[in-house]
């Protein structure tokens, strides 16, 4: 299974960044994850997150017309609070 690494570094000094604690919550709280929807055509209908090494992030993503959908699962291999997932 491929490993994914998400890294974001703000290069714009005029851009306001959320405090790391808020960002961590938005990335890991199932209620916040449901708000991630990136397009008007798809939405996350279910999110579960076991933020432990070996735990899983489970998402159900469906088209707004409910005709299409898929399940997404990721397993955590490393976690450092407020720093690394």
C-alpha positions as CSV (number, residue, x, y, z in Angstrom):
1,X,0.0,0.0,0.0
2,X,1.5,3.4,-0.9
3,X,2.3,5.9,1.8
4,X,1.0,9.5,1.5
5,X,2.6,12.5,3.0
6,X,0.7,15.8,3.3
7,X,2.9,18.8,3.8
8,X,1.8,22.4,3.6
9,X,4.1,25.3,4.3
10,X,2.7,28.9,4.0
11,X,5.0,31.0,1.9
12,X,2.7,34.1,1.9
13,X,3.4,36.3,4.9
14,X,0.0,38.1,4.3
15,X,-2.0,34.9,4.5
16,X,-3.6,34.2,7.9
17,X,-3.0,30.6,9.0
18,X,-5.2,28.9,11.6
19,X,-3.4,28.0,14.9
20,X,-2.0,24.4,14.7
21,X,-4.5,23.1,17.2
22,X,-7.4,24.3,15.1
23,X,-5.8,22.8,12.0
24,X,-5.1,19.5,13.7
25,X,-8.8,19.3,14.9
26,X,-10.1,20.1,11.4
27,X,-8.0,17.3,9.9
28,X,-8.9,14.7,12.5
29,X,-12.4,15.4,13.9
30,X,-15.1,13.4,12.0
31,X,-17.5,16.4,12.3
32,X,-15.0,18.7,10.7
33,X,-14.0,16.1,8.1
34,X,-17.6,16.1,6.8
35,X,-17.1,19.8,5.9
36,X,-14.1,19.1,3.6
37,X,-16.1,18.8,0.5
38,X,-14.0,20.1,-2.4
39,X,-16.6,20.3,-5.1
40,X,-20.2,21.0,-5.5
41,X,-20.7,17.6,-7.1
42,X,-19.4,15.4,-4.3
43,X,-19.8,15.3,-0.5
44,X,-18.5,13.2,2.4
45,X,-21.5,11.4,3.9
46,X,-19.6,9.5,6.6
47,X,-16.4,9.9,8.5
48,X,-14.8,7.9,11.2
49,X,-11.3,8.4,12.5
50,X,-9.2,6.3,14.9
51,X,-6.2,8.6,15.3
52,X,-3.8,5.9,16.7
53,X,-0.9,4.1,15.0
54,X,-2.6,1.3,13.2
55,X,-5.9,3.1,13.4
56,X,-7.9,4.1,10.3
57,X,-9.5,7.1,8.7
58,X,-12.7,5.8,7.0
59,X,-14.7,8.0,4.6
60,X,-17.8,7.5,2.4
61,X,-17.9,10.0,-0.5
62,X,-20.9,10.2,-2.7
63,X,-22.1,12.2,-5.6
64,X,-24.8,14.7,-4.8
65,X,-27.2,12.7,-7.0
66,X,-26.4,9.6,-4.9
67,X,-25.9,7.6,-8.1
68,X,-22.1,7.2,-7.5
69,X,-20.0,6.8,-4.4
70,X,-16.9,5.2,-3.0
71,X,-15.3,4.3,0.3
72,X,-11.9,5.6,1.3
73,X,-9.7,4.1,4.0
74,X,-6.2,5.0,5.2
75,X,-4.2,3.4,8.0
76,X,-2.0,5.6,10.2
77,X,1.6,4.5,10.4
78,X,3.1,7.5,12.3
79,X,1.5,10.2,14.5
80,X,3.1,13.1,16.3
81,X,0.5,15.4,18.0
82,X,0.1,18.7,16.1
83,X,2.9,17.8,13.7
84,X,2.7,14.5,11.8
85,X,0.0,12.1,10.6
